[in-house]
């Protein structure tokens, strides 16, 4: 595993040196306006799984729908839609409105990958430039392939599935990782992407893998692709992770 992490770091170093090459997802529902008397211990159920509870000491405790908060960041009537029968993003190009990643490790061992961290990309400035994106990449770009459009998954998260070694971010942090979408399959609410990483050295072979992501559609037109994994155990480490990309 140490060799694998070392190899990834070496590849990252090479990637960083190539970032100047050419080839080198809103809102959640508004707080509802409700007039209601809530006695001690009562719970008021709102839309989208939100609740407000009057605790015994008279204080109000609000529990909001985490998925909508994480996906969209504020509240203005956005709802989750039923999954489409065909992929809503087919042939489309998206900006990444938000990319987020979190991994929780037990941190009970001395292994360097037994570490926890998180980040959210909402105002990220990518150092990568491409002529297709003259205004920059920002948090990222996701283009789904067509006969005339190359598929790209360029953002700050590293989408993988796994139940063994912790699924860390590329280089354990926030950085633009330019991946290519070679193919994909879709069933309602789930997409399988065939992704490719292309080393800067054209003599080195590309790395290709499939990843399964959940698809969540929102009434404002945004789409979230997400992966939640664990808890799993590996080499004495208990870990779980969360990854989400919000497209607009």
N, C-alpha and C positions, 0 to 999 in steps of 0.2 A: 504494500500500500504506500509506504514511504517513497518507493521508486515511482509509483503512479503520480503522487502529488508533486514530486520533484519534476517529473516529465511535464506535468501541466504548467508548472511555474516556468520551466524552460520555454515551452510553447508560448506562454503569455509574453515572456520577454521578447521573443521573436515577433509576436503579433504587435506588441507596442511599437516596435520599430517600423512596422509597415502601416500604421494607421493613417498615414498621409497619402497612401496610394489611392488611385481611383476606385479600385475594388475593395480597396479596403472599405389606457381606456378610460349624470356625472354625478352628477349630483344625486344624493338620496332625498327621500321625501321631506318636505318642509315640516317642521314641528307642528303637529296638528293643533288647530284652534278648538279647544274643547272646554265647555263649562260644565263641571260636574263636581259633586261633593264626594270626597273620598275619605271614609272614616279610617281610624287606625286599623292596620292590618288588611285593608281592602286593596285589591289590585285592579287597575283599569287596563283592559286589553285594547290596544290600538291596532292600526293597520300594519301589515308586513311583519307581524311578530313582535312589535314594540309593546312594552308594558310600563306602567307607572304604578308604584306601590307606596302607600302611606305606612311608614314603619310605626312601631309602637310609640316612639318618642315624637311623632308628629312630623318627621322629616319625609320628604318625597324622594323616592329612589327610582330612577329611570333606567330601563334596560332596553336598548335599541338594537335593531336588527344588525348584527355585525357584518353580514355579507354586504348589505347596502352601504353601510358606512365605509367599509374598506374599499369597495368598488368605486364609489362615487364621491365621497368626501363631504357632501353637504346634503340638505334636505329640501327638495322642491317638487315632490309628487312623483318622482321616478319609481316605477315598479318593475319587478321581475316578470318577464314574459314566459309563456310556455315554450319549450324548445321547438325550433323549426324542424320540419321534416327533411328539408335540404339545407345545406350549410349557408347561412346568411352572408358569410364573407366571401363566397365563391367569386374569384376574379377581381376582388376589390383590393385597394391599397389603403392602409390605415396609418394614422399617427398613434403613437403610444402615449396616452394621456397620463398613465400611471403604471409603474412597474414596482412590485414589492416582493421582498424575500425575507424569510425568517427561518432560522434553524435553532432548535433548542437541544443541546447535548448535556449529558449528565455531568460532564467536566470532573469526573472522578478518576481519570487516568492521566498519565503524563504524555499521551499520544497527541501530536500536534493538531490532528483533526478532531479531537474531542473538545471543541470550542463552540460557543453560542454567539450569535450576532444577528442583526437585522438591518435592513435599509429600505427606504422608499424613494423612488425616483419620480419627482414631479416637475423639477426645474433643472434637470441634468443637462449639462452642456457637453456633447460628445466631441472628442477631438477628431473623429472620423469625418472625412469629406468625400462626397460622391457627386458627380455631375447631375445625377438624377434628382438630387436633393439640394438645390442651390441655396435654400434657406437654412440648411443644416439638418441634423438628425434629431437633436434634442434628446428626449427620453427614449426615442427609438422609432423605427419604421417596421411595419409588417405588411408585406405584399404577398398575396396568395397567387400562386402561379397560374398563368394562362398560356395558350400557344405562343403568344407574343410577349409575355411578361415573366421575367425570372422571379421565382419565389424567394422572398427574403424574410428573415426573422432577426432583425438587428435591434437589440435592446440590452438592458443591463442585467438580465437574469439568464440563468443557464438551465433550460428545461430538460430534466432527466427523470426517469422513474427508477426506483430501486428499494430493496428492503434489507440490504446488507450494510455496506459502508455508508456513512452519512453522505447525503446528496448535497454537497456544498456548492456555493456560488463559484463561478470561475475566479480563480485567484483569491478566493475567500473575501470578495468585496464587490463593490459597485463599479462596474466598468462596462463599456459597450462591447458586446461580443457579436460580431457579424456572422450569423449562420444563414444557411440557404435552405429553403423548403423545396425538396425534390419531388415530393408527392404527398398526398394526404387522403385519408378516408374519413367518412363522417357518418355517425348515427345520432339520432336526436339527443343533444346534450353532451356528446362526446366526440372529440376529434383526435385522430392519430396522425401525427406529423412525422414524415421522414426528413430528418435534418442532416445537414452536412457542414462540417467545419473545414475550411480550406486553408492550409498553412501558407505563409507568405512564400516560402521556398517551393516553387512548383515541382521540384524533384521529390518532395515529400508527399506521400499519399494522403488524400483527405480522410477524415473520420466521419462515418455515417452511422446514424442510429435512429430508431423509432421512439417516439414519446407519446404517451396518452395524456390528454388534458381535458378537463371539464369545460364546457361552453355555457356561459350564462348570458342571456340576452336581456337588455333593459329597454324600457319604453322610450327613452331619449335617443335610441339608436346606437348606444355604446354596446360593446361586446366584451366580456371578460373570459380569458383563458386561464385556468388555474390548475394547480397540482397540490394536494394535501396528502402527506405521507406520514406513517407511523402512528403510535410509537413502535420503533423496532429496536432490536438489540444486536450489537456487533462488537466483538472483541472487548467486551466489558463496558461498552458505551450504549446508553439508552438515548435515542434521539427521535425527533419528529421535525417536519419542515412544512412550510407554506410558501407557495409561489403564486403570484397572480400578475397578469398583464391586462390592463384595461385599454381597449382599442376604440378610437373614435374617427 
